[in-house]
Every structure is written in C-alpha cells, then in structure tokens.
Amino acid sequence: MPISRAEIPAEDAQGLVDRLCRDWASAQPVDRDETQARITFDEGSCLLQAEPDRLIVAVESLDDETLDRLEGRVNATLEGLSGVSLDIVWEA
C-alpha cells in the first residue's frame, strides 16, 4: 500500500485539522481526537497530526495513481481552507 507524507509549516495547524474535518465530515468518515484525525475515503485514507508549528499529513491508498489523486485532493482542500498557496512537498 503506497504511503506519502508531507510536513506543512502552519501557525494554526490545529485550526486546519478542525476545518478539514468539518469540510469532509459530511461525505467521509472522520475519526479524531485533540491533535490528530483520520479521514477515510473509498480509495484510501488521510492522517492529520497537528504540531505547534506544522501540520503533518500522511496519505495512503491501494495504488500509486490513487495516491496521486488523494494528494491533489488534500492539496486543493488545504489551500482552499487556508486561503494561501502552500508549497506542499509529498515524500514517499
């Protein structure tokens, strides 16, 4: 199962986790606690971990093509919610 990870500098990482969970909760199962969340998609999942100065995101799926799509979906949603262009670098 392919997995990729990104560390995104963020002054309000917990706020981003909160907004992402609210945004996706109507269509996707979301499990969360105070500092992390797991969002389950039909084709994979996304784990979010809020740190004091960054958001750590891990995406996993069944194949590389689907992983690329999920990364793009996470990128677009994060940039939309943050209101700024983020330089997100995914690493395997």
N, C-alpha and C positions, 0 to 999 in steps of 0.2 A: 504494500500500500504506500504510494508516494506521499511524502510529507514535505512541506516547505514552511519556513519560519521567517518572520520579519520583526525587527525592533524599530519602533517608530517614536522619535522624540515627541513628547507631549507634556505640556504643563498640567493638563487636566485629563490624564489617562482614564481615571475612574468615570469622569463625565462622558468620555467617548464610549466606554463599555456600557454605561447606562443608556445612552442614546441608541447605540447599535441594538441592544437587547429590546428596547421599546419598538424600534423600527422593524425588526424582524419577528417579534413575538406573535404578531397576528397571522403569520404564514408559516413559521418554522418553530419546532420545539426548542425552547431555551431553558437551560439549567444554569443557575447562577448562585453565587454567594457574594460576600462583601467585596472581594477583589478580583474574581475571575468569573468567566461564563463559558459555556459550551453551547454552540448553536448547531443543530443537526439539520442538514439538508438531505434530500433524497440521494444525492450523489457523493456525500462526504460530510465533513464537519469542520467547524472553526472554533478554536480555543483562544480566548482572550484573557490576558493577565495584565492587570493594572499595576504598574510600579510607580514610585514617586515622580519620576521624570521621564517615563516612557510607557508605551503600550507594546506588549509582546503578543504577537499573533501567530498562531500555528494553524495551517490548513492541511487537511488530509482528504484523500479521495481514492477511488479504486484504480485510476489510471492517470497518466501524465496530462492528457488532453483535458480531462475534467478538472484536474488540479489547476491548470492554467485558467480555466473559466472561473473557478471559485476565487482564485487570487484576483482576477479582474473585477469580480462582483464585490469582494471585500474592499479593494482599492476605491472603486467608484462610490460605494456607500460611505466609507470613511471620509473621503474628500468632500462628498456632499454634506455630511453632518458637521465636519469641521469648518467648512466654508473657505478652506485654503487648499492649494495644491500641495500634496505630500510627496516627498521623494521616498517611496516605499521600495525597498530592495528585498526581494524574496531569495532565500538561500535554502538549498536542499539539505 
